[in-house]
Amino acid sequence: MHLFGDYITQSHWMAENKTKANLPAWAHALVYSFPFLLLTGKAPNPALAGVVILVSHFLIDRYRLARYVVWAKNHIGQKMPPLADCPTGYPPDVPAWLSVWLLIAADNTLHLAINYVSLRWL
């Protein structure tokens, strides 16, 4: 469901603007969350699971929270430049193509983990 919601239902407008403004971020989070209605009925608390999936998706995408997670974990064992110098959470000397894909992988992992917890235990 995550891949369908994040890549198939997300319009170009949403993708380009969700980190810049609330309206496209909420629009994306709502459209993203619709396919999960098929799964939330099996959750212990379907309404809570749906709300957590919706709101967490908005927050992670709107504020690019995966960037902060990546930047913080990269501090382990090495001195990192300031966050302002690390648009993807990786040091500036990491090739742009690689740092972008690693950030996408981290972002997807955050969403998948939260979705699993929501559907399994909420």
N, C-alpha and C positions, 0 to 999 in steps of 0.2 A: 504494500500500500504506500509506503514512504516514497519509493521511486516513482510510482504513478503520480502521486500527489505533488511531488516536488519537481518533476521534469515534464510530465505530459500535460498536466492541467495549468502549469504556470505560464502565463503569457510573457512576451518580451517586455511589455510595459512593467509588469510586476517585477521581473528579474532585474531590470535596469534601475528601478526606483525604490525597491523595498528597503534598502539601507539608507535612503535619503528622506523618506516621508512615511507617516503613519498609514495613510489611505492605501497605498499599494501594498504595504506590509500586511495590513489587516485583510485586504482583498485576497492576497495570496494565502494567508493563514486559513481563511474561511474555505476557499476552494480546495486547499490542501486537506483540510479536515473532513470534508464530505465523504470521501471513500472510507474513512475510518468508522463511519456510522454502521458499516457492514460488520465491523469487528467489536465495537464497544458493547453490543448487547451481551457478549460473553464475559465482559469484565464484571468484577464484583460490584462496582458502582458505576454503571455506564455513563451517567451524566458527569460525574467527577472525572472519569477517564477522558471523555470528550473535551471537557473544559481544559484539562491539563495539556492535552495534545494541541489544542487550538492556541492557548495562551503561550505555551513554551515555544511553539513554532514561531509565533509572532516575535517574541523576545529574542530568540536566537538569531533569526534572520534580520530583524529591524536593527539590532545593535551589533550585529556580526560577532556574537559572543564566542564563537569558535576561535576567532583571532586571539582573544584574551587567554583562552585555555592553551592554545598552541604557544603563545609567547611565554606564559608562565611555566609550562613544562619544559620549554627550551632553556629556561634559567637553571635547570638541574644540570650541574656539571660544567656549565660555561657561563661566562659573562655575556649578557645580551645587551645590544644597543637599546635606547629608550623605545617604548612602544610606538611613539610618533614616527620613528625611523623604520618601523617594521610593519608595513601595511597588511601583510599576510600573517604576521606573528613569527615569521622566520627572518633571520638576519638578511640584510640587503645583498650580501654576497651569494646567497642561494639563487640559482637561476629562476627567473620569474615563472617560467612554465612549470617548474617543479614545485615551487612554493604555493602557487595557486592550486594545483591538484592536491597537494598535501592538505591545504586548508579545506578544500571541498571534502576530502575524505574525513577530516576531523569533524566538520559540520554535519555530515551524514551520520557519523558515529554518535554524536550527541543526540540527534533527532531519533535515531533508532533505539538508543538506550532508554530515552525518556518514554518513547512510545511503548516499548516492551514493558517497562515498569508500570505505566498507566494501565495497559490492557491486562496485565497479569495480577497486579496487587491493589489497584485502586478501584 
